[in-house]
Amino acid sequence: MTAKALVLGGRTGLLGQALARTLAAHDWTVAALGREDGDLHNVDFLKEHLDRTAPDVVFNTVGWTQVDAAEDEKDAALRWNRALPDSLARMVKGTSCHLMHYSTDFVFSGAGERPYTETDTPKPLSVYGASKLAGEQAVLRLAPENSCVVRTAWLFGPGRKNFVSTILEACHRRDTISVVHDQVGSPTYTLDLAYWSLLLAEKRATGIVHAVNSGQASWCDLACESVSLAGAPCRVDPIPSSEWPQRAPRPTFSPLDTAHLTALTGQTPRPWPQALRDYLFKEYLPAHSARH
């Protein structure tokens, strides 16, 4: 029997689109639900969609992602990042439906010197990170037997503006761009993440799982590799975070360890530069050429 998925954010979200595409390619029946369809905070509206689609798995990719704005709009960030997953967890609790909820490396302080594992203690530095942690805790407290929290980071992929596309578009407008070199994390390709998510869903994985491409990079490393692969005509200048002030503090070192993902799925995530190459040559550059 064909598995059914409900992907929140499946039509417009960066990860949501990748999930919808990947699940459909593996013969899942996919329904999408987003902010454009109605009030996701209305419990009756949300439950009506779950009842009508009767999914085997709900993938929640919707959230508040404006890291700096969250510092001044805490209630809104909590509404999307804690209250919505709380409602979803209450709806799937005790049912055969599985919930896959996505979180972030920003739940950590970034003060360590090794990649974070699922058992490391979170210590968010920002309102955004704290709101995502609260969402994780709600999901795992309410529906521990049929939910999985997937922590990921630094997403790039087709279908929506992302760091890589922003850098390359800036390179066509300017001779030089400045990018911070002292924040290090795990760049992640959305289509790879979507495939790992599919495997985790098939396994009915529970608890927390870190899912990112292997290796680590600074924002400057990721920008330089993107510019080099695309042959973009500009120079990337490394700068410290102090020269690019932002409202919310960021983790300095927040790569994620994926040993648990590999143990669950048998998949060792490929290095991020290899995934970046696929994104650029199979997705971004062909689409960009078509527009121009």
DAZIQUI-V299424 format. One record per residue. OMEGA is omega as a letter, one per 40 degrees, with the letter a starting at -180 (NA if undefined). NEAR is the number of other C-alpha atoms within 10 Angstrom. Layout:
BEGIN
omega->OMEGA near->NEAR
omega->OMEGA near->NEAR
END
This chain:
BEGIN
omega->a near->4
omega->i near->9
omega->a near->15
omega->i near->20
omega->i near->26
omega->a near->23
omega->i near->27
omega->a near->26
omega->a near->23
omega->i near->24
omega->a near->20
omega->a near->18
omega->a near->19
omega->i near->22
omega->a near->29
omega->i near->25
omega->i near->25
omega->i near->24
omega->a near->30
omega->a near->24
omega->a near->18
omega->i near->21
omega->i near->21
omega->i near->16
omega->i near->10
omega->i near->12
omega->i near->11
omega->i near->18
omega->a near->17
omega->i near->20
omega->i near->19
omega->i near->20
omega->a near->21
omega->i near->19
omega->a near->12
omega->a near->10
omega->a near->9
omega->a near->11
omega->a near->12
omega->i near->19
omega->i near->16
omega->a near->11
omega->a near->13
omega->i near->11
omega->a near->13
omega->a near->18
omega->i near->16
omega->i near->11
omega->i near->15
omega->a near->19
omega->a near->10
omega->a near->8
omega->i near->16
omega->a near->16
omega->i near->22
omega->a near->20
omega->i near->24
omega->i near->25
omega->a near->25
omega->i near->24
omega->a near->21
omega->i near->25
omega->i near->23
omega->a near->17
omega->i near->14
omega->a near->12
omega->a near->20
omega->a near->16
omega->a near->16
omega->a near->21
omega->a near->16
omega->a near->13
omega->a near->14
omega->a near->14
omega->i near->14
omega->i near->16
omega->i near->25
omega->a near->21
omega->a near->17
omega->a near->20
omega->i near->26
omega->a near->24
omega->a near->19
omega->i near->22
omega->i near->29
omega->i near->22
omega->i near->19
omega->a near->24
omega->i near->26
omega->a near->15
omega->a near->19
omega->a near->22
omega->i near->18
omega->i near->14
omega->i near->12
omega->a near->13
omega->a near->19
omega->i near->26
omega->i near->32
omega->a near->26
omega->a near->24
omega->i near->27
omega->a near->24
omega->i near->21
omega->a near->26
omega->i near->27
omega->a near->25
omega->a near->25
omega->a near->20
omega->a near->24
omega->a near->11
omega->a near->13
omega->i near->10
omega->i near->12
omega->a near->17
omega->i near->20
omega->a near->16
omega->a near->17
omega->i near->8
omega->a near->9
omega->i near->11
omega->i near->17
omega->a near->16
omega->a near->21
omega->a near->17
omega->i near->22
omega->i near->24
omega->i near->28
omega->i near->29
omega->a near->22
omega->i near->28
omega->i near->29
omega->i near->22
omega->i near->18
omega->i near->27
omega->a near->26
omega->i near->16
omega->a near->21
omega->a near->29
omega->i near->20
omega->a near->14
omega->a near->20
omega->a near->23
omega->a near->18
omega->a near->19
omega->i near->23
omega->i near->28
omega->i near->26
omega->i near->24
omega->i near->25
omega->i near->21
omega->a near->23
omega->i near->23
omega->a near->20
omega->i near->19
omega->a near->22
omega->a near->26
omega->i near->20
omega->a near->17
omega->i near->12
omega->i near->12
omega->a near->14
omega->a near->17
omega->a near->24
omega->i near->20
omega->i near->11
omega->a near->20
omega->i near->20
omega->i near->13
omega->a near->15
omega->i near->18
omega->i near->12
omega->a near->11
omega->i near->11
omega->a near->12
omega->i near->14
omega->i near->18
omega->a near->16
omega->a near->22
omega->a near->20
omega->a near->19
omega->i near->18
omega->a near->17
omega->a near->21
omega->a near->24
omega->i near->28
omega->a near->28
omega->a near->27
omega->a near->26
omega->a near->27
omega->i near->23
omega->i near->21
omega->i near->22
omega->i near->21
omega->i near->18
omega->i near->24
omega->i near->25
omega->a near->21
omega->i near->17
omega->i near->19
omega->i near->21
omega->i near->14
omega->a near->11
omega->a near->17
omega->i near->23
omega->a near->20
omega->a near->17
omega->i near->21
omega->i near->27
omega->a near->25
omega->i near->27
omega->i near->31
omega->a near->30
omega->a near->21
omega->i near->18
omega->a near->22
omega->i near->22
omega->i near->21
omega->i near->21
omega->i near->22
omega->a near->18
omega->i near->25
omega->a near->25
omega->i near->21
omega->i near->17
omega->a near->22
omega->a near->19
omega->a near->14
omega->a near->13
omega->a near->15
omega->a near->10
omega->a near->17
omega->i near->14
omega->a near->18
omega->i near->15
omega->i near->20
omega->i near->14
omega->i near->18
omega->i near->15
omega->i near->14
omega->a near->16
omega->i near->9
omega->i near->10
omega->a near->10
omega->i near->9
omega->a near->11
omega->a near->12
omega->i near->18
omega->i near->19
omega->i near->22
omega->i near->24
omega->a near->19
omega->a near->24
omega->i near->27
omega->a near->31
omega->i near->27
omega->a near->20
omega->a near->21
omega->a near->17
omega->i near->16
omega->a near->23
omega->i near->15
omega->a near->10
omega->a near->14
omega->a near->16
omega->a near->12
omega->i near->14
omega->a near->15
omega->i near->20
omega->a near->15
omega->a near->16
omega->i near->21
omega->i near->22
omega->i near->12
omega->i near->21
omega->i near->23
omega->i near->16
omega->i near->15
omega->a near->21
omega->a near->20
omega->a near->13
omega->a near->12
omega->a near->14
omega->a near->21
omega->i near->14
omega->i near->12
omega->a near->14
omega->i near->12
omega->a near->8
omega->a near->8
omega->a near->7
omega->NA near->5
END
